[in-house]
Amino acid sequence: MQKTFALTVVAIALVVAGCAGKSGSTDTDLIQMAINNPDRSAEDRERDVRSRPEAVLALMNLGPGDTAADVFGGGGYYAELIAGIVRPEGEVILQNNTPYSKWVMESLQEKYIDNTVPGIRVLISEVEDLQLGEGTLDAALMVMSFHDLYYYNPERGWGNTDVPLFLEQLRTALKPGGRLVIVDHSAKPGTGRAAAQDLHRIDEAFVREQIEQAGFTLVASSDALRNPEDKRTKMVFDKSMRGSTDRFILAFTR
């Protein structure tokens, strides 16, 4: 499917600490070209309001020709946006494991596999063997899914995930200076991984600690998805919370 783009310049409100790689952030114009792509679905455009993709994509520090992985990328909302930035020579790996793919495989088949969208490669791989290679990625993204590494539900395919092994694979796949960007639902401070099971939330400080222990360095963050009204006591799928949870955005470098 051939994509067409419109060009608009906007300002992005970011809280950024430090920079690495090319310039430290993705070019604003490239981001808006991807967001304004008229071939994007109405559903994805509606999601833009609550997901603020301009803030997330800016922290990935990507440009044309780069390679990125949308890890546990679900239906490909972010993969399509990233592809709009890295094409025509670049590539996005839209990765899901078996539990995630069960929910989205039909839409992935129709939208990406059958239509062979330029710049997007669908990959089904498991947490113990992500199949992302060594030194292949300029950036990796995980959106509202890092907490699932601590979720336990064997009937749905989630066992005791070896999180250090998972992070080691991501670090190996990233090039020196490559970015790992994490977006997730915030849990109450000091709760660590405890809220991942019942609330599908996770403590921001705990996430930072785990990723830094794996050899990454925090270089940037954004408050674009913060919601101080969220008391962080309800499950993220609660009708009163869907799309409005307090979410943190953290960017690490290899």
C-alpha positions as CSV (number, residue, x, y, z in Angstrom):
1,M,0.0,0.0,0.0
2,Q,1.6,3.3,-1.0
3,K,1.5,6.0,1.7
4,T,1.1,9.7,1.1
5,F,1.9,12.4,3.5
6,A,1.0,16.0,4.4
7,L,3.4,18.4,6.1
8,T,2.5,20.4,9.2
9,V,4.8,21.9,11.8
10,V,3.7,21.8,15.5
11,A,5.3,22.3,18.8
12,I,5.7,19.2,21.1
13,A,5.6,19.7,24.9
14,L,8.3,17.5,26.3
15,V,10.2,17.2,29.5
16,V,13.6,16.1,28.3
17,A,16.8,15.4,30.2
18,G,19.9,14.7,28.2
19,C,20.3,13.5,24.7
20,A,22.1,10.7,22.8
21,G,22.7,9.5,19.2
22,K,21.9,11.9,16.3
23,S,20.2,14.9,17.8
24,G,18.4,13.4,20.9
25,S,14.9,13.6,19.4
26,T,13.0,12.7,16.3
27,D,12.5,15.5,13.8
28,T,9.2,17.2,14.5
29,D,8.3,17.5,10.8
30,L,8.8,13.8,10.2
31,I,6.5,13.0,13.2
32,Q,3.8,15.2,11.8
33,M,4.1,13.8,8.4
34,A,3.5,10.3,9.9
35,I,0.6,11.4,12.0
36,N,-1.1,13.3,9.2
37,N,-0.8,10.4,6.8
38,P,-4.3,10.2,5.3
39,D,-4.2,6.5,4.9
40,R,-4.3,6.0,8.7
41,S,-7.6,4.6,10.0
42,A,-10.2,6.8,11.7
43,E,-9.8,4.7,14.8
44,D,-6.1,5.4,15.0
45,R,-6.7,9.1,14.5
46,E,-9.1,9.1,17.4
47,R,-6.5,7.4,19.6
48,D,-4.0,10.2,18.9
49,V,-5.8,12.4,21.3
50,R,-5.3,10.1,24.3
51,S,-2.0,8.6,23.2
52,R,-0.1,11.8,22.3
53,P,2.1,9.9,19.8
54,E,4.1,13.0,19.0
55,A,5.6,13.0,22.5
56,V,6.5,9.3,22.4
57,L,7.9,9.3,18.9
58,A,10.1,12.4,19.7
59,L,12.0,10.4,22.4
60,M,12.8,7.5,20.0
61,N,15.5,9.7,18.2
62,L,14.7,8.2,14.7
63,G,15.2,9.2,11.2
64,P,14.9,7.9,7.6
65,G,16.7,4.7,7.1
66,D,16.6,3.6,10.7
67,T,15.3,0.3,12.1
68,A,13.0,0.1,15.1
69,A,11.1,-2.6,16.9
70,D,7.5,-2.1,18.2
71,V,7.7,-4.7,21.0
72,F,4.4,-6.3,22.0
73,G,3.1,-3.8,19.4
74,G,-0.4,-5.2,19.2
75,G,-2.4,-4.1,16.2
76,G,0.5,-1.8,15.0
77,Y,-0.7,1.7,15.9
78,Y,2.8,2.8,16.7
79,A,4.5,0.6,14.0
80,E,2.6,2.4,11.3
81,L,3.6,5.8,12.7
82,I,7.3,4.8,13.0
83,A,7.3,3.4,9.5
84,G,6.2,6.9,8.3
85,I,9.4,8.3,9.9
86,V,12.0,5.7,8.8
87,R,10.8,4.9,5.2
88,P,11.7,4.3,2.5
89,E,15.0,2.6,3.4
90,G,14.2,1.9,7.1
91,E,12.2,-0.9,8.7
92,V,9.8,-1.4,11.6
93,I,9.6,-4.8,13.2
94,L,6.1,-5.2,14.6
95,Q,6.7,-7.9,17.2
96,N,4.1,-9.7,19.3
97,N,4.4,-12.9,21.4
98,T,1.7,-15.6,21.1
99,P,-0.6,-14.2,23.9
100,Y,-0.6,-10.8,22.2
101,S,-1.0,-12.1,18.7
102,K,-4.1,-14.1,19.6
103,W,-5.9,-10.8,20.1
104,V,-4.7,-9.0,17.0
105,M,-3.6,-11.6,14.4
106,E,-6.7,-11.2,12.2
107,S,-6.2,-7.4,11.9
108,L,-2.5,-7.9,11.4
109,Q,-3.1,-10.3,8.6
110,E,-5.5,-8.0,6.9
111,K,-3.7,-4.7,7.4
112,Y,0.0,-5.6,7.2
113,I,0.6,-9.2,6.1
114,D,-1.8,-9.5,3.2
115,N,-1.2,-5.9,2.1
116,T,2.5,-5.9,2.7
117,V,2.7,-2.4,4.0
118,P,6.1,-0.9,3.0
119,G,8.6,-0.7,5.9
120,I,6.7,-3.0,8.3
121,R,7.6,-6.6,9.1
122,V,5.4,-8.6,11.3
123,L,7.2,-10.9,13.8
124,I,5.7,-13.4,16.2
125,S,8.3,-14.4,18.8
126,E,8.4,-15.3,22.4
127,V,9.9,-13.4,25.4
128,E,12.7,-16.0,25.9
129,D,13.7,-15.7,22.2
130,L,12.7,-12.3,20.7
131,Q,14.6,-13.0,17.4
132,L,15.6,-9.4,17.1
133,G,19.3,-10.1,16.3
134,E,22.4,-8.3,17.5
135,G,23.1,-4.6,16.8
136,T,20.1,-4.4,14.4
137,L,18.0,-1.7,16.0
138,D,18.2,2.1,16.3
139,A,15.3,2.1,18.8
140,A,12.8,-0.2,20.5
141,L,9.4,0.8,21.9
142,M,7.1,-0.8,24.5
143,V,3.7,0.8,25.1
144,M,1.6,-0.2,28.0
145,S,3.2,-3.7,28.0
146,F,6.2,-3.6,30.3
147,H,4.0,-4.5,33.3
148,D,3.0,-7.7,31.4
149,L,6.5,-9.1,32.0
150,Y,5.4,-9.4,35.6
151,Y,1.9,-10.7,34.9
152,Y,1.2,-14.4,35.7
153,N,-1.5,-16.3,33.9
154,P,-0.3,-19.6,32.4
155,E,-3.7,-20.2,30.8
156,R,-3.1,-17.2,28.6
157,G,0.5,-18.0,28.0
158,W,2.1,-15.7,30.6
159,G,4.4,-17.6,33.0
160,N,7.3,-16.6,35.1
161,T,9.1,-14.3,32.7
162,D,12.8,-14.0,33.0
163,V,12.9,-10.2,32.8
164,P,16.7,-9.8,32.9
165,L,16.9,-12.2,30.0
166,F,14.2,-10.2,28.1
167,L,16.1,-6.9,28.7
168,E,19.4,-8.5,27.8
169,Q,17.9,-9.4,24.4
170,L,16.7,-5.9,23.8
171,R,20.1,-4.4,24.8
172,T,21.8,-6.9,22.5
173,A,19.5,-6.0,19.6
174,L,20.1,-2.2,20.0
175,K,23.0,-0.5,18.4
176,P,25.3,1.6,20.7
177,G,23.4,4.7,21.6
178,G,20.1,3.1,20.5
179,R,17.0,4.1,22.4
180,L,14.6,2.0,24.5
181,V,11.3,3.9,25.1
182,I,8.8,2.7,27.7
183,V,5.3,3.9,28.2
184,D,3.2,2.3,30.9
185,H,0.3,2.8,33.4
186,S,1.7,4.2,36.6
187,A,1.1,2.4,40.0
188,K,1.5,4.0,43.4
189,P,5.1,4.8,44.4
190,G,6.8,2.1,46.3
191,T,4.6,-0.7,45.1
192,G,7.1,-2.2,42.7
193,R,5.7,-4.9,40.5
194,A,2.7,-5.7,42.9
195,A,0.0,-3.9,40.9
196,A,0.9,-5.6,37.6
197,Q,-1.2,-8.7,38.4
198,D,-4.5,-7.1,39.3
199,L,-4.4,-3.5,38.1
200,H,-2.1,-3.9,35.1
201,R,0.0,-1.0,36.4
202,I,3.6,-0.8,37.5
203,D,5.7,1.5,39.7
204,E,7.7,4.0,37.6
205,A,10.8,3.9,39.9
206,F,10.8,0.1,39.8
207,V,10.7,0.1,36.0
208,R,13.7,2.5,35.9
209,E,15.6,0.4,38.4
210,Q,15.1,-2.8,36.5
211,I,16.1,-1.3,33.2
212,E,19.1,0.5,34.6
213,Q,20.3,-2.8,36.2
214,A,20.2,-4.3,32.7
215,G,22.8,-1.8,31.5
216,F,20.6,1.0,30.2
217,T,20.9,4.7,31.0
218,L,17.9,7.0,31.4
219,V,18.3,10.0,29.1
220,A,14.9,11.5,28.6
221,S,11.3,11.6,29.9
222,S,8.0,13.3,29.1
223,D,5.0,14.3,31.2
224,A,2.7,14.4,28.2
225,L,0.6,11.5,29.5
226,R,0.4,12.4,33.1
227,N,-3.0,12.6,34.9
228,P,-2.8,13.8,38.5
229,E,-6.5,13.0,38.9
230,D,-5.7,9.3,38.6
231,K,-5.5,7.8,42.1
232,R,-3.8,4.7,40.7
233,T,-6.1,2.4,42.6
234,K,-8.3,1.2,39.7
235,M,-7.6,-1.4,37.0
236,V,-6.6,0.3,33.8
237,F,-9.5,-1.5,32.0
238,D,-12.1,0.1,34.3
239,K,-14.5,2.1,32.3
240,S,-13.7,5.3,34.2
241,M,-10.0,4.8,33.5
242,R,-9.7,3.6,29.9
243,G,-7.5,6.1,28.0
244,S,-7.0,8.4,31.0
245,T,-4.7,6.6,33.3
246,D,-1.6,8.3,34.7
247,R,1.2,7.1,32.3
248,F,4.9,7.7,32.4
249,I,7.2,7.9,29.4
250,L,10.9,7.0,29.9
251,A,13.7,6.9,27.3
252,F,16.9,4.9,27.9
253,T,20.0,4.5,25.8
254,R,22.1,1.4,25.4
